[in-house]
Amino acid sequence: MGMLFVAIYLFQNKHWNYGVLVFSLGLGIKMSLLLALPAIAILLYQASGPTGALGQLSYIFQVQVS
């Protein structure tokens, strides 16, 4: 859960790429962070539009697969 709090802090400071990376690493450790994914997807959509949000969400997927 600490990784989620760090990711939220980074999102608040508009460090989207680092926030997504920290969130994805935390998701690999504890899957309960998956419950916050819809809210993060909405945040990314509002901040960067549909193409940017899909890019960031695919980055989360890529980190989880590798």
N, CA, C and O atoms as a Tripos MOL2 file, in Angstrom:
@<TRIPOS>MOLECULE
protein
  264   263    66     0     0
PROTEIN
NO_CHARGES

@<TRIPOS>ATOM
      1 N           0.8240   -1.1960    0.0000 N.3       1 MET1
      2 CA          0.0000    0.0000    0.0000 C.3       1 MET1
      3 C           0.8650    1.2560    0.0000 C.2       1 MET1
      4 O           0.4270    2.3190   -0.4390 O.2       1 MET1
      5 N           2.0830    1.1290    0.4900 N.am      2 GLY2
      6 CA          2.9810    2.2820    0.4810 C.3       2 GLY2
      7 C           3.2850    2.7440   -0.9350 C.2       2 GLY2
      8 O           3.4310    3.9400   -1.1900 O.2       2 GLY2
      9 N           3.3810    1.7880   -1.8530 N.am      3 MET3
     10 CA          3.6370    2.1450   -3.2510 C.3       3 MET3
     11 C           2.4580    2.9200   -3.8370 C.2       3 MET3
     12 O           2.6540    3.8160   -4.6580 O.2       3 MET3
     13 N           1.2470    2.5860   -3.4270 N.am      4 LEU4
     14 CA          0.0770    3.3230   -3.9020 C.3       4 LEU4
     15 C           0.1150    4.7540   -3.4010 C.2       4 LEU4
     16 O          -0.2020    5.6800   -4.1480 O.2       4 LEU4
     17 N           0.4970    4.9480   -2.1490 N.am      5 PHE5
     18 CA          0.5730    6.2950   -1.6060 C.3       5 PHE5
     19 C           1.6490    7.1190   -2.2960 C.2       5 PHE5
     20 O           1.4650    8.3140   -2.5260 O.2       5 PHE5
     21 N           2.7660    6.4920   -2.6260 N.am      6 VAL6
     22 CA          3.8250    7.1890   -3.3650 C.3       6 VAL6
     23 C           3.3320    7.5410   -4.7690 C.2       6 VAL6
     24 O           3.5950    8.6360   -5.2660 O.2       6 VAL6
     25 N           2.6190    6.6130   -5.4050 N.am      7 ALA7
     26 CA          2.0880    6.8740   -6.7400 C.3       7 ALA7
     27 C           1.0730    8.0160   -6.7080 C.2       7 ALA7
     28 O           1.0730    8.8640   -7.6000 O.2       7 ALA7
     29 N           0.2140    8.0480   -5.6980 N.am      8 ILE8
     30 CA         -0.7530    9.1380   -5.5680 C.3       8 ILE8
     31 C          -0.0370   10.4630   -5.3750 C.2       8 ILE8
     32 O          -0.4450   11.4730   -5.9490 O.2       8 ILE8
     33 N           1.0260   10.4780   -4.5750 N.am      9 TYR9
     34 CA          1.8140   11.6940   -4.3780 C.3       9 TYR9
     35 C           2.4090   12.1640   -5.7070 C.2       9 TYR9
     36 O           2.3890   13.3550   -6.0160 O.2       9 TYR9
     37 N           2.9360   11.2250   -6.4860 N.am     10 LEU10
     38 CA          3.5130   11.5920   -7.7780 C.3      10 LEU10
     39 C           2.4450   12.0910   -8.7390 C.2      10 LEU10
     40 O           2.6970   13.0190   -9.5070 O.2      10 LEU10
     41 N           1.2620   11.4980   -8.7130 N.am     11 PHE11
     42 CA          0.1740   11.9790   -9.5570 C.3      11 PHE11
     43 C          -0.2440   13.3880   -9.1510 C.2      11 PHE11
     44 O          -0.5550   14.2100  -10.0130 O.2      11 PHE11
     45 N          -0.2560   13.6760   -7.8670 N.am     12 GLN12
     46 CA         -0.6200   15.0120   -7.4060 C.3      12 GLN12
     47 C           0.3690   16.0660   -7.8800 C.2      12 GLN12
     48 O          -0.0040   17.2150   -8.1200 O.2      12 GLN12
     49 N           1.6220   15.6770   -8.0130 N.am     13 ASN13
     50 CA          2.6530   16.6020   -8.4790 C.3      13 ASN13
     51 C           2.8610   16.5300   -9.9880 C.2      13 ASN13
     52 O           3.8360   17.0670  -10.5130 O.2      13 ASN13
     53 N           1.9450   15.8690  -10.6770 N.am     14 LYS14
     54 CA          1.9240   15.7670  -12.1370 C.3      14 LYS14
     55 C           3.1590   15.0820  -12.7200 C.2      14 LYS14
     56 O           3.6240   15.4490  -13.7990 O.2      14 LYS14
     57 N           3.6840   14.0960  -12.0140 N.am     15 HIS15
     58 CA          4.7510   13.2410  -12.5170 C.3      15 HIS15
     59 C           4.0920   11.9300  -12.9670 C.2      15 HIS15
     60 O           4.1950   10.9030  -12.2950 O.2      15 HIS15
     61 N           3.4170   11.9900  -14.1150 N.am     16 TRP16
     62 CA          2.5650   10.8890  -14.5530 C.3      16 TRP16
     63 C           3.3600    9.6200  -14.8240 C.2      16 TRP16
     64 O           2.9590    8.5360  -14.3990 O.2      16 TRP16
     65 N           4.4870    9.7430  -15.5290 N.am     17 ASN17
     66 CA          5.2560    8.5460  -15.8850 C.3      17 ASN17
     67 C           5.8100    7.8470  -14.6500 C.2      17 ASN17
     68 O           5.7330    6.6230  -14.5450 O.2      17 ASN17
     69 N           6.3600    8.6040  -13.7270 N.am     18 TYR18
     70 CA          6.9000    7.9970  -12.5100 C.3      18 TYR18
     71 C           5.7810    7.4130  -11.6480 C.2      18 TYR18
     72 O           5.9580    6.3590  -11.0370 O.2      18 TYR18
     73 N           4.6450    8.0820  -11.5940 N.am     19 GLY19
     74 CA          3.5160    7.5690  -10.8300 C.3      19 GLY19
     75 C           3.0060    6.2530  -11.3790 C.2      19 GLY19
     76 O           2.6870    5.3370  -10.6220 O.2      19 GLY19
     77 N           2.9290    6.1590  -12.7050 N.am     20 VAL20
     78 CA          2.4910    4.9110  -13.3360 C.3      20 VAL20
     79 C           3.4960    3.8040  -13.0670 C.2      20 VAL20
     80 O           3.1120    2.6660  -12.8010 O.2      20 VAL20
     81 N           4.7840    4.1320  -13.1360 N.am     21 LEU21
     82 CA          5.8140    3.1230  -12.8760 C.3      21 LEU21
     83 C           5.7350    2.6180  -11.4410 C.2      21 LEU21
     84 O           5.7800    1.4090  -11.2130 O.2      21 LEU21
     85 N           5.6180    3.5160  -10.4750 N.am     22 VAL22
     86 CA          5.5400    3.1090   -9.0620 C.3      22 VAL22
     87 C           4.2630    2.3090   -8.8150 C.2      22 VAL22
     88 O           4.2830    1.3070   -8.1000 O.2      22 VAL22
     89 N           3.1500    2.7530   -9.4080 N.am     23 PHE23
     90 CA          1.9040    2.0110   -9.2510 C.3      23 PHE23
     91 C           2.0370    0.6010   -9.8170 C.2      23 PHE23
     92 O           1.5870   -0.3660   -9.2030 O.2      23 PHE23
     93 N           2.6520    0.4900  -10.9790 N.am     24 SER24
     94 CA          2.7920   -0.8170  -11.6060 C.3      24 SER24
     95 C           3.7000   -1.7310  -10.7930 C.2      24 SER24
     96 O           3.4260   -2.9250  -10.6700 O.2      24 SER24
     97 N           4.7700   -1.1860  -10.2410 N.am     25 LEU25
     98 CA          5.6360   -2.0000   -9.3880 C.3      25 LEU25
     99 C           4.9040   -2.4450   -8.1260 C.2      25 LEU25
    100 O           5.0540   -3.5870   -7.6910 O.2      25 LEU25
    101 N           4.1180   -1.5530   -7.5410 N.am     26 GLY26
    102 CA          3.3180   -1.9240   -6.3810 C.3      26 GLY26
    103 C           2.2620   -2.9530   -6.7140 C.2      26 GLY26
    104 O           1.9410   -3.8120   -5.8930 O.2      26 GLY26
    105 N           1.7160   -2.8680   -7.9250 N.am     27 LEU27
    106 CA          0.7210   -3.8420   -8.3630 C.3      27 LEU27
    107 C           1.3260   -5.2300   -8.4860 C.2      27 LEU27
    108 O           0.6560   -6.2310   -8.2350 O.2      27 LEU27
    109 N           2.5940   -5.2860   -8.8720 N.am     28 GLY28
    110 CA          3.2710   -6.5700   -8.9500 C.3      28 GLY28
    111 C           3.5060   -7.1850   -7.5830 C.2      28 GLY28
    112 O           3.6100   -8.4050   -7.4600 O.2      28 GLY28
    113 N           3.5920   -6.3500   -6.5540 N.am     29 ILE29
    114 CA          3.8200   -6.8450   -5.1980 C.3      29 ILE29
    115 C           2.5100   -7.2570   -4.5350 C.2      29 ILE29
    116 O           2.4160   -8.3310   -3.9410 O.2      29 ILE29
    117 N           1.5020   -6.3970   -4.6410 N.am     30 LYS30
    118 CA          0.2320   -6.6520   -3.9490 C.3      30 LYS30
    119 C          -0.9130   -6.3310   -4.8970 C.2      30 LYS30
    120 O          -1.0830   -5.1830   -5.3060 O.2      30 LYS30
    121 N          -1.6900   -7.3350   -5.2430 N.am     31 MET31
    122 CA         -2.7380   -7.1770   -6.2430 C.3      31 MET31
    123 C          -3.9510   -6.3900   -5.7480 C.2      31 MET31
    124 O          -4.8380   -6.0840   -6.5460 O.2      31 MET31
    125 N          -4.0190   -6.0580   -4.4800 N.am     32 SER32
    126 CA         -5.1450   -5.2560   -4.0000 C.3      32 SER32
    127 C          -5.0750   -3.8240   -4.5470 C.2      32 SER32
    128 O          -6.0600   -3.0880   -4.4840 O.2      32 SER32
    129 N          -3.9230   -3.4330   -5.0790 N.am     33 LEU33
    130 CA         -3.8190   -2.1230   -5.7140 C.3      33 LEU33
    131 C          -4.6440   -2.0530   -6.9890 C.2      33 LEU33
    132 O          -4.9090   -0.9700   -7.5100 O.2      33 LEU33
    133 N          -5.0480   -3.2170   -7.4870 N.am     34 LEU34
    134 CA         -5.8810   -3.2620   -8.6860 C.3      34 LEU34
    135 C          -7.2200   -2.5580   -8.4600 C.2      34 LEU34
    136 O          -7.8580   -2.1170   -9.4160 O.2      34 LEU34
    137 N          -7.6430   -2.4520   -7.2080 N.am     35 LEU35
    138 CA         -8.9030   -1.7740   -6.9070 C.3      35 LEU35
    139 C          -8.8320   -0.2810   -7.2070 C.2      35 LEU35
    140 O          -9.8640    0.3470   -7.4390 O.2      35 LEU35
    141 N          -7.6350    0.2960   -7.2060 N.am     36 ALA36
    142 CA         -7.4760    1.7200   -7.4860 C.3      36 ALA36
    143 C          -7.3050    1.9990   -8.9740 C.2      36 ALA36
    144 O          -7.2740    3.1630   -9.3750 O.2      36 ALA36
    145 N          -7.1940    0.9760   -9.7930 N.am     37 LEU37
    146 CA         -6.9260    1.1650  -11.2190 C.3      37 LEU37
    147 C          -8.0120    1.9550  -11.9570 C.2      37 LEU37
    148 O          -7.6580    2.7860  -12.7940 O.2      37 LEU37
    149 N          -9.3060    1.7530  -11.7050 N.am     38 PRO38
    150 CA        -10.2970    2.5770  -12.4140 C.3      38 PRO38
    151 C         -10.1480    4.0710  -12.1210 C.2      38 PRO38
    152 O         -10.2930    4.8980  -13.0210 O.2      38 PRO38
    153 N          -9.8620    4.4120  -10.8810 N.am     39 ALA39
    154 CA         -9.6740    5.8250  -10.5390 C.3      39 ALA39
    155 C          -8.4230    6.3820  -11.2130 C.2      39 ALA39
    156 O          -8.4240    7.5220  -11.6780 O.2      39 ALA39
    157 N          -7.3690    5.5930  -11.2690 N.am     40 ILE40
    158 CA         -6.1440    6.0430  -11.9170 C.3      40 ILE40
    159 C          -6.3670    6.1800  -13.4210 C.2      40 ILE40
    160 O          -5.8290    7.0960  -14.0440 O.2      40 ILE40
    161 N          -7.1460    5.2870  -14.0070 N.am     41 ALA41
    162 CA         -7.4430    5.3860  -15.4330 C.3      41 ALA41
    163 C          -8.2270    6.6660  -15.7360 C.2      41 ALA41
    164 O          -7.9680    7.3230  -16.7440 O.2      41 ALA41
    165 N          -9.1640    7.0170  -14.8900 N.am     42 ILE42
    166 CA         -9.9210    8.2590  -15.0790 C.3      42 ILE42
    167 C          -9.0090    9.4670  -14.9350 C.2      42 ILE42
    168 O          -9.1070   10.4130  -15.7160 O.2      42 ILE42
    169 N          -8.1200    9.4440  -13.9400 N.am     43 LEU43
    170 CA         -7.1490   10.5270  -13.7670 C.3      43 LEU43
    171 C          -6.2790   10.6970  -15.0050 C.2      43 LEU43
    172 O          -6.0850   11.8160  -15.4800 O.2      43 LEU43
    173 N          -5.7590    9.6000  -15.5250 N.am     44 LEU44
    174 CA         -4.9070    9.6630  -16.6980 C.3      44 LEU44
    175 C          -5.6760   10.1580  -17.9130 C.2      44 LEU44
    176 O          -5.1370   10.9040  -18.7300 O.2      44 LEU44
    177 N          -6.9250    9.7490  -18.0350 N.am     45 TYR45
    178 CA         -7.7620   10.2010  -19.1510 C.3      45 TYR45
    179 C          -7.9890   11.7070  -19.0750 C.2      45 TYR45
    180 O          -7.9050   12.3990  -20.0900 O.2      45 TYR45
    181 N          -8.2740   12.2140  -17.8880 N.am     46 GLN46
    182 CA         -8.5060   13.6450  -17.7310 C.3      46 GLN46
    183 C          -7.2350   14.4550  -17.9420 C.2      46 GLN46
    184 O          -7.2900   15.5810  -18.4370 O.2      46 GLN46
    185 N          -6.0950   13.8930  -17.5730 N.am     47 ALA47
    186 CA         -4.8440   14.6330  -17.6590 C.3      47 ALA47
    187 C          -4.2550   14.6320  -19.0620 C.2      47 ALA47
    188 O          -3.6970   15.6390  -19.4990 O.2      47 ALA47
    189 N          -4.3730   13.5080  -19.7760 N.am     48 SER48
    190 CA         -3.6510   13.4180  -21.0480 C.3      48 SER48
    191 C          -4.5090   12.9900  -22.2370 C.2      48 SER48
    192 O          -3.9740   12.7810  -23.3260 O.2      48 SER48
    193 N          -5.7960   12.8560  -22.0620 N.am     49 GLY49
    194 CA         -6.6520   12.4840  -23.1750 C.3      49 GLY49
    195 C          -6.6550   10.9820  -23.4140 C.2      49 GLY49
    196 O          -5.9620   10.2300  -22.7290 O.2      49 GLY49
    197 N          -7.4400   10.5570  -24.3880 N.am     50 PRO50
    198 CA         -7.5900    9.1180  -24.6000 C.3      50 PRO50
    199 C          -6.3150    8.4200  -25.0660 C.2      50 PRO50
    200 O          -6.0150    7.3230  -24.5960 O.2      50 PRO50
    201 N          -5.5630    9.0290  -25.9740 N.am     51 THR51
    202 CA         -4.3620    8.3510  -26.4670 C.3      51 THR51
    203 C          -3.2760    8.3040  -25.4100 C.2      51 THR51
    204 O          -2.5760    7.2990  -25.2880 O.2      51 THR51
    205 N          -3.1240    9.3740  -24.6430 N.am     52 GLY52
    206 CA         -2.1270    9.3700  -23.5770 C.3      52 GLY52
    207 C          -2.4740    8.3830  -22.4800 C.2      52 GLY52
    208 O          -1.5990    7.7070  -21.9390 O.2      52 GLY52
    209 N          -3.7610    8.3040  -22.1540 N.am     53 ALA53
    210 CA         -4.1910    7.3710  -21.1080 C.3      53 ALA53
    211 C          -3.9830    5.9230  -21.5460 C.2      53 ALA53
    212 O          -3.5530    5.0880  -20.7500 O.2      53 ALA53
    213 N          -4.2830    5.6270  -22.7960 N.am     54 LEU54
    214 CA         -4.0590    4.2620  -23.2830 C.3      54 LEU54
    215 C          -2.5750    3.9290  -23.3090 C.2      54 LEU54
    216 O          -2.1860    2.7920  -23.0420 O.2      54 LEU54
    217 N          -1.7560    4.9030  -23.6250 N.am     55 GLY55
    218 CA         -0.3120    4.6820  -23.5960 C.3      55 GLY55
    219 C           0.1880    4.3850  -22.2010 C.2      55 GLY55
    220 O           1.0000    3.4800  -22.0080 O.2      55 GLY55
    221 N          -0.2890    5.1420  -21.2240 N.am     56 GLN56
    222 CA          0.1230    4.9160  -19.8390 C.3      56 GLN56
    223 C          -0.3970    3.5790  -19.3200 C.2      56 GLN56
    224 O           0.3200    2.8610  -18.6230 O.2      56 GLN56
    225 N          -1.6350    3.2450  -19.6570 N.am     57 LEU57
    226 CA         -2.1910    1.9660  -19.2080 C.3      57 LEU57
    227 C          -1.4800    0.7860  -19.8730 C.2      57 LEU57
    228 O          -1.3160   -0.2680  -19.2590 O.2      57 LEU57
    229 N          -1.0660    0.9610  -21.1110 N.am     58 SER58
    230 CA         -0.3020   -0.1060  -21.7460 C.3      58 SER58
    231 C           1.0780   -0.2340  -21.1130 C.2      58 SER58
    232 O           1.6550   -1.3210  -21.0950 O.2      58 SER58
    233 N           1.6110    0.8730  -20.5930 N.am     59 TYR59
    234 CA          2.8850    0.8300  -19.8740 C.3      59 TYR59
    235 C           2.7410    0.0000  -18.6000 C.2      59 TYR59
    236 O           3.6370   -0.7740  -18.2630 O.2      59 TYR59
    237 N           1.6220    0.1530  -17.8910 N.am     60 ILE60
    238 CA          1.3520   -0.6720  -16.7110 C.3      60 ILE60
    239 C           1.3050   -2.1450  -17.1120 C.2      60 ILE60
    240 O           1.8860   -2.9950  -16.4380 O.2      60 ILE60
    241 N           0.6150   -2.4430  -18.2060 N.am     61 PHE61
    242 CA          0.5020   -3.8110  -18.6810 C.3      61 PHE61
    243 C           1.8640   -4.3830  -19.0580 C.2      61 PHE61
    244 O           2.1610   -5.5370  -18.7500 O.2      61 PHE61
    245 N           2.6940   -3.5820  -19.7230 N.am     62 GLN62
    246 CA          4.0200   -4.0450  -20.1350 C.3      62 GLN62
    247 C           4.9080   -4.3640  -18.9440 C.2      62 GLN62
    248 O           5.6520   -5.3450  -18.9700 O.2      62 GLN62
    249 N           4.8380   -3.5490  -17.9030 N.am     63 VAL63
    250 CA          5.6410   -3.8120  -16.7150 C.3      63 VAL63
    251 C           5.1780   -5.0950  -16.0440 C.2      63 VAL63
    252 O           6.0020   -5.8540  -15.5340 O.2      63 VAL63
    253 N           3.8760   -5.3530  -16.0360 N.am     64 GLN64
    254 CA          3.3590   -6.5560  -15.3950 C.3      64 GLN64
    255 C           3.7200   -7.8130  -16.1730 C.2      64 GLN64
    256 O           3.9640   -8.8620  -15.5780 O.2      64 GLN64
    257 N           3.7560   -7.7150  -17.4920 N.am     65 VAL65
    258 CA          4.0470   -8.8910  -18.3120 C.3      65 VAL65
    259 C           5.5290   -9.2510  -18.2480 C.2      65 VAL65
    260 O           5.8920  -10.4270  -18.2220 O.2      65 VAL65
    261 N           6.3780   -8.2290  -18.2240 N.am     66 SER66
    262 CA          7.8240   -8.5260  -18.2340 C.3      66 SER66
    263 C           8.3790   -8.8600  -16.8780 C.2      66 SER66
    264 O           9.5730   -9.1270  -16.7480 O.2      66 SER66
@<TRIPOS>BOND
     1     1     2 1
     2     2     3 1
     3     3     4 2
     4     3     5 am
     5     5     6 1
     6     6     7 1
     7     7     8 2
     8     7     9 am
     9     9    10 1
    10    10    11 1
    11    11    12 2
    12    11    13 am
    13    13    14 1
    14    14    15 1
    15    15    16 2
    16    15    17 am
    17    17    18 1
    18    18    19 1
    19    19    20 2
    20    19    21 am
    21    21    22 1
    22    22    23 1
    23    23    24 2
    24    23    25 am
    25    25    26 1
    26    26    27 1
    27    27    28 2
    28    27    29 am
    29    29    30 1
    30    30    31 1
    31    31    32 2
    32    31    33 am
    33    33    34 1
    34    34    35 1
    35    35    36 2
    36    35    37 am
    37    37    38 1
    38    38    39 1
    39    39    40 2
    40    39    41 am
    41    41    42 1
    42    42    43 1
    43    43    44 2
    44    43    45 am
    45    45    46 1
    46    46    47 1
    47    47    48 2
    48    47    49 am
    49    49    50 1
    50    50    51 1
    51    51    52 2
    52    51    53 am
    53    53    54 1
    54    54    55 1
    55    55    56 2
    56    55    57 am
    57    57    58 1
    58    58    59 1
    59    59    60 2
    60    59    61 am
    61    61    62 1
    62    62    63 1
    63    63    64 2
    64    63    65 am
    65    65    66 1
    66    66    67 1
    67    67    68 2
    68    67    69 am
    69    69    70 1
    70    70    71 1
    71    71    72 2
    72    71    73 am
    73    73    74 1
    74    74    75 1
    75    75    76 2
    76    75    77 am
    77    77    78 1
    78    78    79 1
    79    79    80 2
    80    79    81 am
    81    81    82 1
    82    82    83 1
    83    83    84 2
    84    83    85 am
    85    85    86 1
    86    86    87 1
    87    87    88 2
    88    87    89 am
    89    89    90 1
    90    90    91 1
    91    91    92 2
    92    91    93 am
    93    93    94 1
    94    94    95 1
    95    95    96 2
    96    95    97 am
    97    97    98 1
    98    98    99 1
    99    99   100 2
   100    99   101 am
   101   101   102 1
   102   102   103 1
   103   103   104 2
   104   103   105 am
   105   105   106 1
   106   106   107 1
   107   107   108 2
   108   107   109 am
   109   109   110 1
   110   110   111 1
   111   111   112 2
   112   111   113 am
   113   113   114 1
   114   114   115 1
   115   115   116 2
   116   115   117 am
   117   117   118 1
   118   118   119 1
   119   119   120 2
   120   119   121 am
   121   121   122 1
   122   122   123 1
   123   123   124 2
   124   123   125 am
   125   125   126 1
   126   126   127 1
   127   127   128 2
   128   127   129 am
   129   129   130 1
   130   130   131 1
   131   131   132 2
   132   131   133 am
   133   133   134 1
   134   134   135 1
   135   135   136 2
   136   135   137 am
   137   137   138 1
   138   138   139 1
   139   139   140 2
   140   139   141 am
   141   141   142 1
   142   142   143 1
   143   143   144 2
   144   143   145 am
   145   145   146 1
   146   146   147 1
   147   147   148 2
   148   147   149 am
   149   149   150 1
   150   150   151 1
   151   151   152 2
   152   151   153 am
   153   153   154 1
   154   154   155 1
   155   155   156 2
   156   155   157 am
   157   157   158 1
   158   158   159 1
   159   159   160 2
   160   159   161 am
   161   161   162 1
   162   162   163 1
   163   163   164 2
   164   163   165 am
   165   165   166 1
   166   166   167 1
   167   167   168 2
   168   167   169 am
   169   169   170 1
   170   170   171 1
   171   171   172 2
   172   171   173 am
   173   173   174 1
   174   174   175 1
   175   175   176 2
   176   175   177 am
   177   177   178 1
   178   178   179 1
   179   179   180 2
   180   179   181 am
   181   181   182 1
   182   182   183 1
   183   183   184 2
   184   183   185 am
   185   185   186 1
   186   186   187 1
   187   187   188 2
   188   187   189 am
   189   189   190 1
   190   190   191 1
   191   191   192 2
   192   191   193 am
   193   193   194 1
   194   194   195 1
   195   195   196 2
   196   195   197 am
   197   197   198 1
   198   198   199 1
   199   199   200 2
   200   199   201 am
   201   201   202 1
   202   202   203 1
   203   203   204 2
   204   203   205 am
   205   205   206 1
   206   206   207 1
   207   207   208 2
   208   207   209 am
   209   209   210 1
   210   210   211 1
   211   211   212 2
   212   211   213 am
   213   213   214 1
   214   214   215 1
   215   215   216 2
   216   215   217 am
   217   217   218 1
   218   218   219 1
   219   219   220 2
   220   219   221 am
   221   221   222 1
   222   222   223 1
   223   223   224 2
   224   223   225 am
   225   225   226 1
   226   226   227 1
   227   227   228 2
   228   227   229 am
   229   229   230 1
   230   230   231 1
   231   231   232 2
   232   231   233 am
   233   233   234 1
   234   234   235 1
   235   235   236 2
   236   235   237 am
   237   237   238 1
   238   238   239 1
   239   239   240 2
   240   239   241 am
   241   241   242 1
   242   242   243 1
   243   243   244 2
   244   243   245 am
   245   245   246 1
   246   246   247 1
   247   247   248 2
   248   247   249 am
   249   249   250 1
   250   250   251 1
   251   251   252 2
   252   251   253 am
   253   253   254 1
   254   254   255 1
   255   255   256 2
   256   255   257 am
   257   257   258 1
   258   258   259 1
   259   259   260 2
   260   259   261 am
   261   261   262 1
   262   262   263 1
   263   263   264 2
@<TRIPOS>SUBSTRUCTURE
     1 MET1         2 RESIDUE 1 A MET
     2 GLY2         6 RESIDUE 1 A GLY
     3 MET3        10 RESIDUE 1 A MET
     4 LEU4        14 RESIDUE 1 A LEU
     5 PHE5        18 RESIDUE 1 A PHE
     6 VAL6        22 RESIDUE 1 A VAL
     7 ALA7        26 RESIDUE 1 A ALA
     8 ILE8        30 RESIDUE 1 A ILE
     9 TYR9        34 RESIDUE 1 A TYR
    10 LEU10       38 RESIDUE 1 A LEU
    11 PHE11       42 RESIDUE 1 A PHE
    12 GLN12       46 RESIDUE 1 A GLN
    13 ASN13       50 RESIDUE 1 A ASN
    14 LYS14       54 RESIDUE 1 A LYS
    15 HIS15       58 RESIDUE 1 A HIS
    16 TRP16       62 RESIDUE 1 A TRP
    17 ASN17       66 RESIDUE 1 A ASN
    18 TYR18       70 RESIDUE 1 A TYR
    19 GLY19       74 RESIDUE 1 A GLY
    20 VAL20       78 RESIDUE 1 A VAL
    21 LEU21       82 RESIDUE 1 A LEU
    22 VAL22       86 RESIDUE 1 A VAL
    23 PHE23       90 RESIDUE 1 A PHE
    24 SER24       94 RESIDUE 1 A SER
    25 LEU25       98 RESIDUE 1 A LEU
    26 GLY26      102 RESIDUE 1 A GLY
    27 LEU27      106 RESIDUE 1 A LEU
    28 GLY28      110 RESIDUE 1 A GLY
    29 ILE29      114 RESIDUE 1 A ILE
    30 LYS30      118 RESIDUE 1 A LYS
    31 MET31      122 RESIDUE 1 A MET
    32 SER32      126 RESIDUE 1 A SER
    33 LEU33      130 RESIDUE 1 A LEU
    34 LEU34      134 RESIDUE 1 A LEU
    35 LEU35      138 RESIDUE 1 A LEU
    36 ALA36      142 RESIDUE 1 A ALA
    37 LEU37      146 RESIDUE 1 A LEU
    38 PRO38      150 RESIDUE 1 A PRO
    39 ALA39      154 RESIDUE 1 A ALA
    40 ILE40      158 RESIDUE 1 A ILE
    41 ALA41      162 RESIDUE 1 A ALA
    42 ILE42      166 RESIDUE 1 A ILE
    43 LEU43      170 RESIDUE 1 A LEU
    44 LEU44      174 RESIDUE 1 A LEU
    45 TYR45      178 RESIDUE 1 A TYR
    46 GLN46      182 RESIDUE 1 A GLN
    47 ALA47      186 RESIDUE 1 A ALA
    48 SER48      190 RESIDUE 1 A SER
    49 GLY49      194 RESIDUE 1 A GLY
    50 PRO50      198 RESIDUE 1 A PRO
    51 THR51      202 RESIDUE 1 A THR
    52 GLY52      206 RESIDUE 1 A GLY
    53 ALA53      210 RESIDUE 1 A ALA
    54 LEU54      214 RESIDUE 1 A LEU
    55 GLY55      218 RESIDUE 1 A GLY
    56 GLN56      222 RESIDUE 1 A GLN
    57 LEU57      226 RESIDUE 1 A LEU
    58 SER58      230 RESIDUE 1 A SER
    59 TYR59      234 RESIDUE 1 A TYR
    60 ILE60      238 RESIDUE 1 A ILE
    61 PHE61      242 RESIDUE 1 A PHE
    62 GLN62      246 RESIDUE 1 A GLN
    63 VAL63      250 RESIDUE 1 A VAL
    64 GLN64      254 RESIDUE 1 A GLN
    65 VAL65      258 RESIDUE 1 A VAL
    66 SER66      262 RESIDUE 1 A SER
